[in-house]
Amino acid sequence: MEKFDHRAAINNIPPKPGIYQFWSDSEELIYIGKAKNLKNRVSSYFNKDNYRINAKTRVLVSKINKVTFTIVDTEIDAWLLENSLIKKHQPRYNILLKDDKTYPWIIIKNEPFPRIFWTRKIVRDGSTYFGPYASVSMMHTILGMIREIYPLRTCTLPLIQENILAGKFRVCLEYQIGNCKGPCQAFQTEDDYNQNISEIKDILNGKTSAVIRRLKSQLDASVSELNFELSHRLKRKYDLLDRYQSKSTIVNSSITDVDVFSIATDDKHAFVNYLKVMNGTVIQTQTLEMKKKLDETEEELLTIAIFEFRTRFNSTSKEIVVPFAPDLSDSGIRITVPKLGEKKKLLELSQKNVMFFRREKLEQYEKLNPELRTERLLTQMMKDLRLNQLPRHIECFDNSNFQGKFPVSAIVVFKDAKPSKKDYRHFNVKTVEGPDDFATMEEAVFRRYRRMLDEEQTLPQLIVIDGGKGQLSSAMKSLKLLGIETQVTVIGIAKRLEEIYYPGDQYPMYLDKKSETLKIIQQLRDEAHRFGITFHRSKRNKATLATELENIPGVGRTTADKLLRQFKSVKKIKEASEPELLQIINRSQFKALQKYFTKEKPGV
């Protein structure tokens, strides 16, 4: 059996919150864990320098043959998913969680003048449940906040209208201290009470902005009154509420028995993610890879995957949640394509997992077959830039000058989306006087492609001009003079907003800031700028040094250039021996140099 390569497995795990699962060589699920950072947590098991790992953990690690994972939105969601999966699968190396230790819920009781309290037990009596809450402190803060804002009853009296009208009850201490408005004696109407309940449901559903604004106002008032003890309490509640997420995307009590599916495809593969939701909890999650044989549609692929997953996990759910409706009209299954709400959140979670799985697999394929990545990138560039052929050969131009002096142009070449440095070229500008970027670009483009035509070289499929409309127009003038303006595609990229210009277009095109096409164009532009600046600085430095040598009597520009070409710097010229210098200059020039360098020494 092939040895488990933990390094390869860890490389495929993202630094995101989620749960990880360890499997043995017999395909047994032996451990489930949660993590704020999946990559760091899983890699810690295989760190030989970690002496905190006990003997049992070493035995667990020795049995690992496969690692799978599921990413979620938050660490709290990871806790909840870990809890439900451990209860479902009971892995050998996990501590089993009992039902009476499950996470708490907030309940709005199904009764006249409903009470609001927390519970760990769900009873299907028509009451409304919110949660569960992985942070008990946060749950109590929310309950306390609700009771502070809305006076609610806490008694268990049967407050039906007959009892209230008969005067069977008397207000208690909670009424006297302002925590209750006394519905037991009809001091508060049922409509008014239910209006409060409606607002509380909004808060528990995540609409906390009104509460936060109220708290902020109270906090500002307490600070103004120098009531620092109250300010501290309000600030703590404000911070907790601000971080609070009233509903988890992992668990919702209103969703009882649902299968969730999402799909992602490319030219050769399809990936389908499956989430099994039972009694309001995700108890199963897996992603399936399918290799296309023909031009199967997404509907066909999703239908096949749905039956595969439902057979594999013996699912009898009467409802499936999907991104679009597949052809399952005769299956007796209710199909839901959610637009809003909790089922939409579950679908988004499934889609997030399937997209990550697809990206991970694609990266694996491209590492084994680099040409696949090249073809994909070039195909995407052809589509994004509206080209009629793959841009296998791309050239990019950039100009550099210093206050109009030492103007140079640089060209960099990418072949198959990678730099081809042996094809980079510099141009010393010959026909332009002063700082004229447009004329400089015109000269560089003309000289480059006139030579390529003379040498019968193949023209590039794409030319990128570092600049906006002006530089692009100058480049097009030269291409028209050469008669090749229709044989190549030319674009300009403006630096400020990364705008893409086409010849003759009034308005620029904007690419997605995260698109790989824009990244390659930016890489071309930055590489051309770097290459041009390097040459420009070298030219400027040599000119400065040559000027210094020309100040020596008997040494002209030609002699100075010869010395610099041979010795590279004034310092090395100064350190050179007499025979070395006499190979380049005559004896009178040598004496002039010797006299000049002697004057530079201190005290002479």
TORTI-682606 format. One record per atom (N, C-alpha, C): x, y, z. Coordinates in steps of 0.2 Angstrom, whole numbers, plus 5000, padded with zeros to 4 digits. Each point is the difference from the previous one (the first is absolute). Example, Ala and Ser with C-alpha at 12.3 -4.5 7.8 and 13.67 -1.06 7.14 Angstrom:
BEGIN
506649725039
499650065000
500450065000
499850054996
500450065001
499650055003
This chain:
BEGIN
500449945000
499650065000
500450065000
499850054996
500450065000
500050045006
500650035002
500150035007
499650074999
499750025006
499650065000
500550065000
499950054995
500450064999
499750055003
500250025007
499650055004
500250074997
500650014997
500250064998
499550024994
499949964995
499650014994
499350025003
499749965005
499450015002
499950075003
500550025004
500050075004
500050054995
500449994994
500050064995
499450014997
499549955000
499450014997
499450035005
500250015006
499650035005
500050075001
499550045000
500050075000
500150035008
500250065001
500050035006
499450035002
499449965000
499450035002
499749965005
499450025003
499749965006
499649954997
499949945003
499749944998
500149945004
499849954998
500149935003
500449964996
500449965003
500549954996
499849935003
500149954995
499849935002
500649964998
500249955005
500649954998
499749944999
500249964995
499849944998
500549955000
499949935002
500549955000
500049974993
500549954999
500149974994
499449954998
499649995005
499449964998
499450044999
500150074999
499550054999
499550015006
500349995006
499650015006
500150075002
499550045002
500150075002
500249995008
500650025001
500349995007
500050065004
500050064997
500050065004
499750064996
499650045004
499850074997
500250055005
500250064997
500350055004
499750074997
500150055004
499850074997
500650045001
500050064996
500650045000
499850074997
500350055003
499950074998
500550004993
500549975000
500550004994
500149924999
499749984995
500049924998
500749984999
500450044996
500749984997
500450005006
500050055005
500550005006
499849945004
499349995001
499849955005
500249934998
499949984994
500249944997
500749985000
500450064998
500749994999
500349995007
499750025005
500349995007
500049935002
499649964997
500049935002
500649964998
500350034994
500649974997
500650035001
500050055005
500650045002
500449955005
500649984997
500449965005
500350035006
500150074999
500250045006
499550015005
499449984999
499550025005
499949945005
500450025006
500049955006
499450005004
499550044998
499450005004
499549944998
500149974994
499649954998
500149945004
499549975003
500049955005
500049934996
500149955004
500149934996
499349984996
499450025003
499449984996
500050044994
500250065000
500050044994
500549974995
500549985002
500549974995
499749944997
499749965004
499649944997
499550024995
499650055001
499650034995
500350024994
500550035001
500450034994
500349944996
500249955003
500349944996
499549964996
499350015002
499549974996
499750044995
500250064999
499750054995
500249984993
499549994996
500249984993
499750054995
499550045002
499750054996
499750065004
500150064998
499750065003
499550034996
499450015002
499550044997
499850065004
499750054997
499850065004
499450034997
499650055004
499550044998
500150075003
500050054995
500150075003
499350035001
500050045005
499450045002
500250075001
499550045002
500050075000
500450035006
499949975006
500250025006
500349945005
500450025005
500249955004
499449975004
499550045002
499449985003
499649944996
500050024993
499749954996
500449935000
500650015001
500549945000
499849965006
499950035006
499849975006
499449964999
499550034997
499349974999
500049944996
500450014994
500149944995
500349945003
500650025004
500349945003
499649975005
499650035004
499549975005
499549964997
499750024994
499549964997
500449934996
500650014997
500349954997
500249945005
500350035006
500249955005
499449965002
499550035002
499449965002
499749954995
500150024993
499849964995
500449944999
500750015000
500449954998
500449965006
500050045005
500449975006
500749974999
500450044997
500749984998
500449975007
500449954998
500349965006
500450055004
500450054998
500450045003
499750075003
499450014999
499650065002
499749985007
499950065004
499649995006
499350014998
499649955002
499350014998
499650055004
499650044996
499650055004
499349975001
499750015006
499449975001
499550064999
499349984998
499550044998
499950065006
500049985006
499950055005
500550055001
500649994996
500550055000
500050044994
499550004996
500050044994
500050075001
500050044995
500050075000
499350035001
500050065004
499350025002
499750044994
499350015001
499650034995
499650065004
499850054996
499550055003
499349984998
499549995004
499449984998
499550065001
499550014996
499450045001
499449955000
499850005006
499549945002
499350024996
499749944998
499450014996
499450005005
499950065002
499550015006
499750075000
499450025003
499850075000
500650045004
500150064998
500650045003
500649955001
500349994994
500649955000
500650025005
500249955003
500650015004
500649994995
500650035002
500649994996
500549975005
500349944999
500649985005
500449954996
500549975003
500549964996
499849935002
500249954996
499949935001
500549964996
500249945002
500449954997
499649954996
499350005001
499649954998
499550034995
499949974994
499550024995
499449965001
499450035001
499449975000
499550024994
499849964996
499650024994
499350015002
499950065003
499350025003
499850074997
500350024994
499850064997
500450065002
500549995005
500450055002
500550024995
500350065001
500550024995
500750005003
500549974997
500749995003
500550044996
500450035003
500650044997
500649975002
500549994996
500749975002
500249944996
500349955003
500350015006
500650045001
500250025006
500550055002
500649965003
500650004996
500649975002
500350045006
499950075000
500250045005
499450015005
500049975006
499550015005
500050075003
500650035000
500050075003
499750054995
500149994993
499650044995
499349995001
499849945001
499249985000
499750045006
500450005006
499750035006
500050084999
500550024996
500050074999
499450034996
499949964995
499450014996
499350005004
500049955004
499449995004
499950065005
500650025003
499950055004
499950074997
500250014994
499950064996
499350004998
499749944998
499350004998
499550025006
500249975006
499650025006
500150075003
500650034998
500150075002
499650054995
499949984994
499750044995
499249995001
499849945000
499349985000
499849975007
499650035004
499749975006
499649944998
500249945002
499649944998
499949965007
499549965000
499849965006
500549945000
500149985006
500449945001
499649955004
499450025002
499649955004
499749944996
499849955003
499749944996
499250005000
499750065002
499350005001
499749994993
499449975000
499649994994
499650064998
500350044996
499750074999
499550004994
499549965001
499550004995
499550055002
499650034995
499650065001
499549985006
499749945000
499549995005
500350015007
500649975001
500350015007
500250075002
500250044994
500250075002
499350045001
499549994996
499450045001
499749985007
500149945002
499749985007
500450025006
500650044998
500450025006
500349955004
500249954997
500349945004
500750025002
500450054997
500750015002
500150075002
500650015004
500250065002
500750014998
500250074999
500650014997
500549995006
500649984997
500649985005
500550055000
500649985003
500550055001
500350024994
500049964995
500350024993
499650064997
499450005001
499650064998
500250065004
500149995007
500250065004
500750034998
500449964998
500750034998
500150014993
499449994996
500050024993
500349954995
500049945002
500249954995
499449974997
499450015001
499449974997
499550065000
499650004995
499450055000
499449985003
500049945003
499449975003
499449984996
500149964995
499549974996
499549965004
500249975005
499649965004
499450035003
500150075001
499450045002
499850054994
500149984994
499850044994
500350075000
500650015003
500350065000
500450014993
500049944997
500350004993
499649964996
499950034994
499549964995
500449944997
499749954997
500349954997
500350034993
499750044997
500350034993
500650045002
500150045005
500650035002
500549955001
499949955004
500549955002
500249964994
499649994995
500249964994
500450044995
499950075001
500450044996
500750005002
500150005007
500749995003
500349934997
499649955001
500249934997
500350014993
499650034996
500250014993
500650034999
500150055004
500750044999
500649965003
499849965005
500549955003
500249954995
499549974996
500249954995
500550044995
499850064998
500550034995
500750015003
500150015006
500650005003
500449945000
499649945002
500349945000
500149974993
499750034995
500149984993
500650044997
500350045004
500650044998
499950074998
499450035001
499950074999
500150045006
500750005002
500250035007
500250084999
499950034994
500250075000
499750045004
499349995001
499650055005
500349995007
500149945002
500349995007
500750035001
500449994995
500750035000
499950085000
499650034997
499950075000
499850025007
499549975003
499850015006
500550005006
500449944999
500650005005
500550054999
500150024994
500550054999
499850075003
499350014999
499850065003
500050005008
499949945003
500050005007
500750005002
500549974996
500750015002
500350075000
499850034995
500250084999
499750045006
499449985002
499750045006
500349985006
500249945001
500349985007
500750035000
500450004994
500650035000
500050085002
499550034997
499950075002
499850025007
499749955003
499850005007
500649985005
500549984997
500649975003
499849945005
499549964997
499849945004
500449944997
500749995002
500449964997
499849925001
499749995005
499949935002
499449984995
499550044999
499549994995
500349994993
500450054998
500450004994
500349944998
500349975005
500449944999
499549944999
499550005003
499549944999
499750014993
499850064998
499750014994
500549994994
500650025001
500549994995
500149924999
500049965005
500149934999
499449974997
499450025001
499449984997
500150024992
500250064999
500050034993
500549964996
500649985003
500549964996
499749934999
499749975005
499849934999
499450004994
499650055001
499450004995
500350024993
500550044999
500350024994
500349944997
500349955004
500349944997
499549954999
499450015003
499649945000
499749984993
499949944999
499749974994
499449975003
499450024998
499449975004
499849944997
500249984994
499849934998
500649974996
500249945002
500549964997
499849984993
500550004995
499849974994
500049925000
500349975005
500049935001
499449975002
499750035005
499449975004
499450055000
499449974998
499450045001
499449955001
499750015006
499549955002
499450004995
499950054996
499449994995
500149964994
500649984999
500249954995
500149935002
499549964999
500049935003
500449954996
499949994994
500249944996
500150024993
500650034998
500150034994
500749974997
500149994993
500649994997
500250064996
500650025001
500250064996
500649984995
499950034994
500549984995
500250074996
500650004998
500350054996
500549974995
500150044995
500449974994
500550064997
500649974998
500450054997
500349964994
500150024994
500349974995
500550034996
500449974996
500550034995
499949964994
500550004995
499949974994
500049925001
500449985005
500149925000
499749975006
499850045005
499849975007
499450045002
499749965005
499450035004
500249985007
499850055005
500149995007
499350015003
499749955004
499450015004
500150005007
499850055004
500049995007
499349985003
500049965005
499449985004
500150015007
499450045003
499950015007
499449965002
500049965005
499449975003
499850035006
499450035000
499750045006
499549955003
500149985006
499549965004
499850035006
499450025002
499850035006
500350065001
500150044995
500350075001
500850005000
500349944999
500750005000
500349964995
500650034997
500449974995
500349945003
499949944997
500349945003
500449964995
500050034994
500449964995
500350064995
500649994997
500250054995
500649964996
499950014993
500549964996
499950044993
500649994997
500050034993
500249954995
499749994994
500149954995
500350034994
500549974997
500350024994
499749954994
499850034995
499849974994
500450024994
500249954996
500450014994
499550004994
500050054996
499550004994
500349964995
499549964997
500149964994
499850034993
499450045001
499750034994
499950075002
499650044997
499850075001
499350005005
500149965006
499450005004
499950075003
499450015001
499850075003
500049995008
500050065003
500050015007
499449965003
499450014997
499449975002
500149925000
500349974995
500149935000
500549985005
500650035001
500549995005
499750005007
499650055001
499750015007
499549945001
499649994996
499649945001
500349945001
500549984997
500449945001
500350005007
500350065002
500350015006
499549995006
499450034999
499550005005
499849925002
499949964995
499849935001
500649965003
500650024998
500649975002
500150015008
499950065002
500150025007
499449975004
499450014998
499449975003
500149935001
500249964995
500149935001
500649985005
500550044999
500649995004
499850015008
499750055001
499850015007
499349985002
499749964996
499349985002
499550065002
500050054996
499650065002
499349994998
499550015004
499350004998
499750075001
500450055000
499750075000
499550014995
499550045001
499550024995
500150064997
500550045002
500250064997
500750014999
500250034994
500750014999
500150084998
500550035002
500250074999
500550004995
499950034994
500550004995
500050074997
500650024996
500050064997
499650014994
499849954996
499550004995
499649935000
499450004997
499649945000
500249954995
500349945002
500149954996
499449964998
500049954995
499449964998
499949955005
499650015005
499849955005
499350005001
499650014995
499350025001
499649945002
500249944998
499749935002
500349975006
500450035004
500449975005
499650005007
499550045000
499750025007
500450045004
500550044998
500450045004
499850074999
499950045005
499950074999
500650044999
500050044995
500650044998
500050075002
500550025004
500050075002
500650044997
499950054997
500550054997
499950065004
500450015006
499950065004
500350064998
499650055001
500350074998
500250045006
499649995006
500250035006
499949955006
500250025006
499949965006
500549955002
499849955005
500549965002
500249944995
499649984996
500249954995
500450034995
500050074998
500550034996
500650005003
500150015007
500650005003
500349935000
499649955001
500349934999
500349994993
499650024995
500249994993
500750044999
500050065003
500750044999
500549965003
499949975006
500549975003
500349944996
499549964997
500249954996
500350024993
499850064998
500450024994
500750035002
500150025006
500750025002
500449945000
499849955003
500449945000
500149974993
499549994996
500149974993
500550054996
500050065001
500450054996
500849995002
500049995007
500749995003
500349934997
499649955001
500249934998
500250014992
499650034996
500250004993
500650044999
500150065003
500750035000
500649965002
499949965005
500549965003
500249954995
499549964997
500149954995
500350034994
499850064998
500350034994
500750015001
500250035006
500750015001
500449945000
499749945003
500449945000
500149984992
499550004996
500149984993
500550054997
500050065001
500550054997
500749995002
500149985007
500749985002
500349944996
499549954999
500349944997
500050014992
499650054997
500050014993
500050084999
500650035001
500050084999
499750024994
500049964994
499850034994
499250015001
499749965004
499350025001
499850075003
500450025004
500050075003
500150054995
500549994996
500250044994
499450014995
499749944998
499450004996
499450045003
499949995006
499450035003
500150075001
500650025002
500250085000
499950034993
500349974995
500050034994
499350004997
499649955001
499350004998
499650055004
500150015006
499650055004
500250074997
500750014999
500250074997
499750014993
499949954996
499750014994
499350025000
499749975005
499350025001
499950075003
500450015005
499950075004
500250064995
500549994996
500350054996
499750004993
499549964999
499749994993
500549994994
500449965001
500549984995
499749944996
500350004994
499849954995
500549945000
500550005004
500549945001
500350015007
500349945002
500350005006
500650045001
500150045005
500650055000
500649975003
500349954996
500649965002
500650055000
500050054996
500650055000
499750075001
500250025006
499850075002
500650055001
500050064997
500550055001
499750065004
500450035004
499850065004
500650055000
499850064998
500450065000
500050055005
500550035003
500050055005
500650054998
499950065002
500550054999
500250035007
500750025000
500250035006
500550064998
500050055004
500450064999
500150045007
500550045000
500150045006
500050074998
499550045002
499950074998
500250014992
499849954996
500150014993
500649974998
500549985004
500749984999
500049925000
500449984996
500249925000
499349964998
499650024995
499449964999
500249944997
499649955003
500149934997
499349965000
500049954996
499449964999
500249935002
499549965003
500149935001
499549964998
500149944998
499549954998
500149945003
499549975003
500149935003
499549964996
500249935000
499649954996
499849955005
499349984999
499849945004
499849954994
500249945002
499849944995
499649955004
499449984998
499649955004
499950035007
499950065001
499850045006
500650005005
500649994998
500650005004
500550054997
500450035004
500650044997
500549964996
500150034995
500649974995
500550065000
500549995005
500450065001
500650004995
500149954996
500550004995
499850054994
499350015000
499750044995
499950075002
500250025006
499950075002
500550044996
499850074999
500450044996
499950075003
500650044999
500050075002
500150044994
499850075000
500150044994
500250075003
500650024997
500250075002
499750044995
499650055002
499650044996
500450054996
499950004993
500550034995
499750074997
499350004999
499750054996
499650055004
500049995007
499650045004
500450055004
499850065001
500450055004
499550025005
500250005007
499650025005
499549955002
499650015006
499649955003
499350004996
500049964995
499549984995
499849935000
499649985005
499849935001
499749974993
499650044997
499649984994
500549984994
500450054999
500549994995
500549945001
500249995007
500449955002
499749934998
499350005002
499749934999
499949994993
499950054996
499949994992
500749984997
500550025003
500749984997
500149935002
499949985007
500249935002
499649954996
499350015000
499649964996
500249994993
500150054997
500250004993
500749964999
500550015004
500649974999
499949925002
499649995005
500049935002
499749964994
499450024997
499749964996
500250004992
500450064999
500350004993
500649955000
500349995006
500549955000
499849935000
499449995003
499749935000
499849984993
499750054997
499849994993
500649994995
500550045001
500649994996
500349935001
500049975006
500349945002
499549944999
499450024998
499449954999
499949965006
500050045006
499849975006
499250005000
499749955004
499350005002
499850055004
499550044998
499750065004
499649975007
500050045005
499649985006
499350004999
499649965004
499350004999
499750065004
500450035005
499750055004
500650055002
499950074999
500550055002
499650045005
500450015006
499850045006
500450065000
499650065000
500450065001
499850035007
500650025003
499950025007
499850084999
499450015001
499750074999
499350004998
499850064999
499350014998
499950014993
499550044998
499850014993
500650034996
500450055003
500550034996
500649964998
500249965005
500549954998
499849944995
499349985001
499849954996
499950034993
499850064999
499950034993
500750014997
500550015004
500750014997
500249934997
499949955004
500249934998
499649984994
499450024999
499649984994
500350044994
500250065001
500350044994
500649964997
500449975004
500649964998
499749944996
499649965003
499749944998
499750014993
499650064999
499750014994
500650024994
500550035002
500550024996
500349934997
500149955004
500249944999
499549954996
499450025000
499549964997
499849945004
500050005006
499949945004
499550015006
499650064999
499550025005
499549955001
499849964995
499549955000
500249935002
500749995000
500249945001
500149985008
500050055004
500149995007
499550045004
499949985006
499550035005
500450055004
499850065001
500450055004
499650035006
500250005006
499650035005
500550045004
499750055004
500350045004
499849995007
500450015005
499849995007
500250065004
499550045002
500150065004
500149985008
500550035003
500249985006
499550025006
499750055000
499650035005
499549955002
499549984995
499549965002
500049934996
500649994998
500149934996
499450004994
500050054996
499550004995
500349974994
499749964996
500249974994
499750044994
500450034996
499850044994
500149964993
499650004996
500149984993
500050054995
500450004995
500050054995
499350024997
499850065000
499450024997
499450005005
500149975006
499450005005
500050065004
499550035001
499950065004
500149985007
499749955003
500049985007
500449945001
500350005006
500549945002
499649945002
500349945000
499749945003
500349995006
499649975005
500349995007
499949925001
500649975002
500049935001
499949995008
499749955002
500049985007
500650005003
500150045006
500650015003
500349945002
499649945001
500349945002
500249954994
499850024994
500149964994
500749984999
500149944997
500749984999
500250044993
499650024996
500250044994
500350075002
499650035005
500350075002
500749995004
500049945004
500749995003
500649994995
499849974995
500649994995
500250064996
499450044999
500250074997
500450045004
499850005007
500350045005
500849975001
500049944999
500749975001
500450024994
499850004994
500350034994
500250075001
499550045002
500250075001
500550015005
500049975006
500450015005
500749974998
500149954996
500649974998
500350054995
499650034995
500350054996
500350065003
499650025005
500250065004
500749985004
500049955003
500649985003
500649994996
499949974994
500549994995
500350074997
499550044999
500250074997
500350045005
499850005006
500350045005
500749985002
500149935000
500749985001
500550024994
499850004994
500450024995
500150085000
499550035002
500050085000
500550025005
500049975006
500450015006
500749994998
500149944996
500749994998
500350054995
499650024996
500250054995
500150075003
499650015005
500150075003
500650005005
500149945003
500650005004
500750004996
500049974994
500550004996
500250074997
499450034999
500150074997
500350055006
499849995006
500250045005
500749985002
500249944999
500749985001
500550034995
499749994994
500450024994
500150085000
499550045003
500150075000
500550025005
500149965006
500550015005
500749994997
500149944996
500649994996
500250054995
499550034997
500150054995
500350065002
499950015007
500350065003
500750005001
500349944999
500849995000
500350034994
500450045000
500450034994
500349944996
499850004993
500349954996
499649944999
499449995004
499649955000
499350024997
499849974994
499450024997
499549955001
499450014996
499449965001
500249924998
500350004994
500249934998
500449965004
500650045003
500449975005
499649985006
499650045003
499649995006
499649944999
499749994994
499549944999
500549944999
500650004997
500449945000
500249985007
500250055004
500249985007
499449975004
499450034999
499449975004
499849934998
500149994993
499849944997
500549945003
500650025001
500549955002
500049995008
499950065004
500149995007
499350015004
499550024997
499350015002
499950055005
500550035004
499950055004
500650055001
499950065003
500650045001
500449975005
499749975005
500449975006
500549954997
499849964995
500449954998
500550024995
499950064997
500550034996
500550035004
499850035006
500550035005
500549945002
499749945001
500449955003
500449964995
499950014993
500349964995
500850025000
500349954998
500850014999
500250044994
500650025000
500250044994
500049964994
500249935000
500049964993
499349994998
499549995005
499349994998
499750074996
500250055003
499750074997
500450014993
500649995000
500450014994
499849964994
499649955001
499749964995
499450044996
499850055004
499450034997
500150084998
500450035004
500250075000
500850014999
500250064997
500750014999
500350025007
500650025000
500450015006
499850075002
499950054996
499850075002
499350005004
499649964997
499349995003
500149965007
500449955000
500149975007
500350055005
500450044998
500350055005
499550055002
499550024995
499550045002
499549975005
499849934999
499649975005
500449995006
500649985000
500450005007
500050065004
500150064996
500050065003
499350025003
499549984996
499350025003
499849965006
500149935000
499949965006
500450025006
500650024999
500450025005
499850065004
499750054996
499750065003
499449985005
499649944998
499449985004
500249985007
500749985001
500149975006
500150065006
499849985006
500050055005
500750035001
500150065001
500650035002
500550014995
499849994994
500450014994
499950064997
